[in-house]
Amino acid sequence: MRQGVRITTDRKRDATCISDALNEYGSELEGDGRSWTVHLSASELELTAVLKALKDCLDENEIAMVKVMVADRAYAMEGTS
């Protein structure tokens, strides 16, 4: 079963970086000028890899924090800064 994943940040630059890092999972980027969201769909098996790729992206690009929604549950993920 596939689950919808949404990753939200305030900066377009960060969202673009995240979308690029998660491109192999069919990521799509949308924004309204105030916040930017990366949408994708992942199987339960892929979810661990998606979250690892996201964490690596945050750490490598000094992104402080993003909001992650998985199956309508909200989480915060912090990068190492």
GIBEL-V83422 format. One line per field, one symbol per residue. psi: psi as a letter, one per 30 degrees, with the letter a starting at -180 (. if undefined). burial: + if it has 24 or more other ideal C-beta (glycine too) atoms within 12 Angstrom, else -. A space follows every 50 residues. Layout:
BEGIN
psi->???
burial->???
END
This chain:
BEGIN
psi->kkkkkkkklfkeeeeeeeeefgefghkkkllgfelkkkklkkleefeeee eeeeeeeeefghkeklkkkkhgkklkkklk.
burial->--+++++++----++++++-++--+-+-+------+++++-+----+--+ +-+++-++--+-+-++++-+------+----
END
